[in-house]
Amino acid sequence: MSSLALSFLLLCTPAALLDYAIPHWKTETNFRIDDAYKWTYQATRGGEHAAPSREAAKKWLDNEWQTMGDEPQNENEWIALCPNGEIGRLNLRPFKARGGKAVDILDAFLASSREYRSEPKAFADAWAELGTRLKKQGFGNVTHKEWQRLDAVMKKKDYPAVHHSEHYKKTYKPAYRIITLNEAQRIIPN
């Protein structure tokens, strides 16, 4: 096994993912278990679930691009979802504000959904590890009781993608696309 492949495996373990993500989650006051699930899902599965076709992805992006507004201010343009940064959220507002084009995000999003290897087992392992950690100690609104509630619902559905919590949506008005670091580097100027 190459050293690059070994470093990838070490950085994407459930423990490493949660060690990276939880401190970020703790900074967001209206973060809920649904949002932890969504982050974990996106970090391990990518965004392919949101790209059934180019036409559908374009329609969704065009609508969001026109209606997202300019609040909140001071968003980071790129938020890595895992410690090695291989996949993340490209926030639409700051990208648009500096002159980015919707077609560039669409192309990057679709390319990312094709190239990123979705790992259902990685999600299941990280989600279970989060449950174990929350049993020892929760934080903010993210508790073991809430993890159990959501896990019971999602397990019956074979752990699908979910939306952000209503609290998160109201506070942060998320508008982003999940793309790989390679695609982010291609469309975000240095």
C-alpha positions in Angstrom: 0.0 0.0 0.0 1.4 3.4 -0.9 2.0 6.0 1.7 -0.6 8.2 0.1 -3.3 5.5 0.3 -2.3 4.8 3.9 -2.5 8.5 4.9 -6.0 8.6 3.2 -7.2 5.7 5.3 -5.8 7.2 8.5 -7.4 10.5 7.9 -10.8 9.2 7.0 -11.3 6.9 10.0 -14.5 7.5 12.0 -12.5 8.7 14.9 -10.5 11.2 12.8 -13.6 12.4 11.1 -15.3 13.1 14.4 -12.2 14.5 16.0 -12.2 17.0 13.2 -15.9 17.7 12.9 -17.1 18.0 16.5 -15.1 21.1 17.4 -16.6 22.8 14.3 -20.1 21.6 15.3 -19.7 23.0 18.8 -19.2 26.5 17.4 -22.6 26.5 15.7 -25.2 27.4 18.4 -28.2 26.0 16.5 -26.6 22.8 15.4 -28.7 19.6 15.9 -28.3 15.9 15.5 -29.8 16.1 12.0 -27.0 18.5 11.1 -24.3 16.1 12.5 -25.9 13.3 10.5 -25.9 15.4 7.3 -22.2 16.5 7.8 -21.2 12.9 8.4 -23.2 11.7 5.4 -21.7 14.3 3.1 -18.2 13.6 4.4 -18.4 9.9 3.7 -21.0 9.7 0.8 -20.5 13.0 -1.1 -23.3 14.8 -2.8 -24.3 12.3 -5.5 -27.7 11.9 -4.0 -28.5 15.5 -5.0 -27.4 15.0 -8.6 -30.0 12.7 -10.3 -29.4 14.5 -13.6 -27.7 17.6 -15.0 -31.0 19.1 -15.7 -32.4 18.5 -12.1 -29.1 19.8 -10.6 -29.1 22.9 -12.8 -32.8 23.7 -12.0 -32.1 23.3 -8.2 -29.0 25.5 -8.4 -30.5 28.2 -10.6 -33.4 28.5 -8.2 -31.1 28.7 -5.2 -28.7 31.1 -6.9 -31.6 33.5 -7.6 -33.2 33.3 -4.1 -30.5 32.8 -1.6 -30.0 36.5 -0.7 -26.7 37.8 0.8 -27.2 36.8 4.5 -25.4 35.6 6.5 -22.3 37.7 5.9 -18.8 36.5 6.5 -19.3 32.9 5.4 -16.2 30.9 4.5 -16.2 30.1 0.8 -14.9 26.5 1.5 -15.5 24.3 4.5 -13.7 21.0 4.4 -15.9 18.2 5.8 -13.1 15.7 6.7 -9.6 16.1 8.1 -7.8 15.5 4.8 -10.0 18.1 3.1 -10.8 15.9 0.1 -14.5 16.9 0.1 -16.3 20.0 1.4 -19.0 22.5 1.1 -18.6 25.4 -1.3 -20.8 28.1 0.0 -22.7 29.8 -2.8 -23.0 33.3 -1.4 -19.3 34.1 -1.0 -18.5 32.4 -4.3 -21.1 34.5 -6.1 -20.1 37.7 -4.3 -16.6 37.5 -5.7 -17.8 36.9 -9.2 -18.1 33.1 -9.4 -20.5 31.7 -12.0 -23.3 29.2 -11.3 -22.3 27.1 -14.3 -18.8 26.6 -12.8 -20.4 25.3 -9.5 -22.7 23.1 -11.5 -19.9 21.5 -13.4 -17.8 21.1 -10.3 -20.7 19.6 -8.4 -21.5 17.1 -11.1 -17.8 16.2 -11.6 -17.5 15.7 -7.9 -20.6 13.5 -7.7 -19.0 11.3 -10.3 -15.5 11.1 -9.0 -16.0 10.9 -5.2 -16.3 7.4 -4.0 -19.4 7.1 -1.8 -18.7 4.9 1.2 -21.9 3.6 2.9 -19.8 1.6 5.5 -17.7 4.6 6.3 -20.9 6.5 7.1 -22.3 3.7 9.2 -19.1 3.4 11.1 -18.8 7.2 11.8 -22.4 7.5 12.7 -22.1 4.6 15.2 -18.9 6.1 16.6 -20.8 9.4 17.1 -23.5 7.5 19.0 -20.8 6.0 21.3 -19.2 9.3 22.0 -22.6 11.0 22.7 -23.4 8.2 25.2 -20.4 9.4 27.1 -21.0 13.1 26.6 -23.2 15.2 24.4 -22.7 18.9 23.6 -25.2 21.7 23.1 -28.3 20.3 21.5 -26.5 17.2 20.3 -27.3 14.4 22.7 -27.3 10.6 22.9 -31.1 10.7 23.3 -31.4 12.7 20.1 -28.9 10.4 18.3 -31.0 7.4 19.3 -34.2 9.0 18.1 -32.8 9.9 14.7 -30.9 6.6 14.3 -34.1 4.6 14.9 -35.8 6.6 12.1 -32.9 6.5 9.7 -32.1 2.8 10.2 -35.6 1.9 9.0 -34.9 3.8 5.9 -31.4 2.4 5.3 -29.7 5.7 6.3 -30.7 8.1 3.5 -29.6 11.6 3.0 -31.4 14.2 5.1 -32.1 17.9 5.2 -30.6 20.3 7.8 -32.6 20.8 10.9 -35.2 23.7 10.9 -33.1 25.5 13.6 -30.0 25.3 11.4 -31.8 26.4 8.3 -33.4 29.4 10.0 -30.1 30.5 11.6 -27.6 29.8 8.8 -29.6 29.8 5.6 -27.3 27.1 4.1 -26.7 27.5 0.4 -23.8 25.3 -0.8 -22.7 22.4 -3.0 -20.7 19.4 -2.0 -17.6 19.2 -4.1 -14.2 17.6 -4.0 -11.0 19.5 -3.2 -9.8 19.1 -6.7 -12.9 20.8 -8.1 -12.7 23.5 -5.4 -9.1 24.3 -6.4 -10.2 24.4 -10.0 -12.9 27.1 -9.5 -11.8 29.0 -6.4 -8.9 31.4 -7.2 -6.0 31.4 -4.8 
